[in-house]
Amino acid sequence: MCSHQPPCPSADRADHDAARIVASHPEQGWSLLCNGVVMFDDTGELLPDRRTVEPRRPALV
């Protein structure tokens, strides 16, 4: 799916959120990455295989 050089990380890699943004919708709070990941403003993610990644929230001290 990615035609960038060097290629962006695939959706199954730990660094998948380093892929380039191909569609941005800040008014709706999400962006589509070139590896098919939908990244939300709250840091939650929807992966292409329909799994979800919970938002990363700072630990309360």
Backbone as CSV, one residue per row, in Angstrom:
resi,resn,N_x,N_y,N_z,CA_x,CA_y,CA_z,C_x,C_y,C_z
1,MET,0.824,-1.191,0.000,0.000,0.000,0.000,0.878,1.269,0.000
2,CYS,2.013,1.223,0.684,2.865,2.396,0.797,3.834,2.469,-0.370
3,SER,3.912,3.625,-0.991,4.851,3.818,-2.090,5.980,4.782,-1.704
4,HIS,6.063,5.140,-0.424,7.109,6.042,0.045,8.457,5.327,0.090
5,GLN,9.537,6.092,-0.040,10.887,5.551,0.072,11.610,6.302,1.167
6,PRO,12.076,5.671,2.189,11.884,4.269,2.499,10.431,4.001,2.869
7,PRO,9.991,2.751,2.724,8.585,2.432,3.004,8.215,2.704,4.462
8,CYS,6.995,3.096,4.671,6.488,3.317,6.029,6.313,1.968,6.727
9,PRO,6.350,1.968,8.063,6.157,0.717,8.797,4.749,0.160,8.563
10,SER,4.656,-1.153,8.476,3.345,-1.788,8.261,2.508,-1.691,9.531
11,ALA,1.220,-1.950,9.393,0.277,-1.807,10.501,0.528,-2.800,11.624
12,ASP,1.240,-3.901,11.352,1.473,-4.896,12.398,2.779,-4.673,13.164
13,ARG,3.509,-3.621,12.843,4.749,-3.307,13.565,4.464,-2.375,14.738
14,ALA,5.324,-2.427,15.730,5.148,-1.591,16.923,5.207,-0.105,16.607
15,ASP,5.965,0.276,15.564,6.098,1.690,15.208,5.165,2.100,14.066
16,HIS,4.015,1.426,13.946,3.090,1.676,12.836,2.580,3.110,12.777
17,ASP,2.564,3.799,13.907,2.061,5.178,13.901,3.072,6.170,13.326
18,ALA,4.237,5.687,12.900,5.228,6.540,12.236,4.979,6.649,10.731
19,ALA,3.969,5.959,10.226,3.635,6.032,8.797,3.127,7.429,8.452
20,ARG,3.228,7.780,7.193,2.794,9.114,6.742,1.272,9.226,6.683
21,ILE,0.797,10.420,6.932,-0.639,10.710,6.857,-1.016,10.894,5.391
22,VAL,-2.064,10.176,4.950,-2.536,10.329,3.574,-3.873,11.064,3.505
23,ALA,-4.601,11.105,4.617,-5.854,11.869,4.689,-6.004,12.375,6.120
24,SER,-6.219,13.650,6.264,-6.344,14.252,7.584,-7.702,14.929,7.713
25,HIS,-8.382,14.647,8.794,-9.690,15.257,9.069,-9.702,15.774,10.511
26,PRO,-8.949,16.854,10.773,-8.873,17.368,12.143,-10.226,17.831,12.680
27,GLU,-11.104,18.249,11.800,-12.433,18.675,12.249,-13.240,17.506,12.795
28,GLN,-12.871,16.278,12.396,-13.545,15.079,12.890,-12.673,14.305,13.879
29,GLY,-11.406,14.705,14.012,-10.538,14.114,15.015,-9.815,12.849,14.606
30,TRP,-9.571,12.656,13.302,-8.856,11.447,12.883,-8.028,11.695,11.640
31,SER,-7.048,10.787,11.437,-6.193,10.809,10.254,-5.998,9.377,9.775
32,LEU,-5.876,9.211,8.457,-5.597,7.913,7.858,-4.129,7.867,7.480
33,LEU,-3.440,6.839,7.940,-2.033,6.652,7.614,-1.919,5.760,6.387
34,CYS,-0.788,5.833,5.697,-0.631,5.089,4.443,-0.604,3.573,4.653
35,ASN,-0.440,3.111,5.880,-0.469,1.678,6.149,-1.866,1.186,6.527
36,GLY,-2.875,2.057,6.401,-4.257,1.678,6.664,-4.725,1.912,8.086
37,VAL,-3.871,2.406,8.952,-4.235,2.685,10.341,-4.991,4.009,10.401
38,VAL,-6.092,4.025,11.155,-6.807,5.267,11.437,-6.383,5.695,12.836
39,MET,-5.792,6.887,12.926,-5.296,7.401,14.189,-6.208,8.544,14.639
40,PHE,-6.669,8.448,15.885,-7.580,9.446,16.433,-6.822,10.460,17.286
41,ASP,-7.391,11.640,17.435,-6.752,12.713,18.198,-6.476,12.331,19.647
42,ASP,-7.262,11.416,20.216,-7.045,11.008,21.611,-5.974,9.926,21.725
43,THR,-5.262,9.639,20.637,-4.187,8.653,20.485,-4.692,7.224,20.353
44,GLY,-5.994,7.016,20.320,-6.524,5.693,20.022,-6.334,5.402,18.540
45,GLU,-6.362,4.121,18.179,-6.134,3.736,16.786,-7.053,2.594,16.391
46,LEU,-7.381,2.555,15.117,-8.122,1.457,14.521,-7.217,0.863,13.455
47,LEU,-6.873,-0.420,13.628,-5.964,-1.080,12.698,-6.742,-1.663,11.523
48,PRO,-6.079,-1.917,10.399,-6.783,-2.413,9.213,-7.507,-3.745,9.426
49,ASP,-7.037,-4.556,10.379,-7.702,-5.838,10.647,-8.832,-5.701,11.667
50,ARG,-9.226,-4.458,11.946,-10.337,-4.081,12.824,-10.014,-4.179,14.313
51,ARG,-8.771,-4.468,14.663,-8.389,-4.411,16.075,-8.275,-2.943,16.474
52,THR,-8.406,-2.692,17.759,-8.284,-1.329,18.256,-7.083,-1.218,19.183
53,VAL,-6.534,-0.027,19.255,-5.474,0.300,20.201,-6.053,1.383,21.094
54,GLU,-6.079,1.097,22.386,-6.640,2.045,23.348,-5.808,3.326,23.384
55,PRO,-6.434,4.450,23.683,-5.675,5.704,23.812,-4.605,5.572,24.891
56,ARG,-3.469,6.189,24.630,-2.374,6.189,25.602,-2.553,7.415,26.496
57,ARG,-2.849,7.154,27.719,-3.073,8.238,28.674,-1.894,8.289,29.655
58,PRO,-1.493,9.487,30.047,-0.395,9.576,31.022,-0.820,8.980,32.366
59,ALA,0.114,8.344,33.037,-0.161,7.771,34.350,-0.337,8.895,35.367
60,LEU,-1.286,8.720,36.250,-1.493,9.693,37.327,-0.508,9.390,38.439
61,VAL,0.128,10.414,38.935,1.152,10.219,39.980,0.592,10.575,41.312
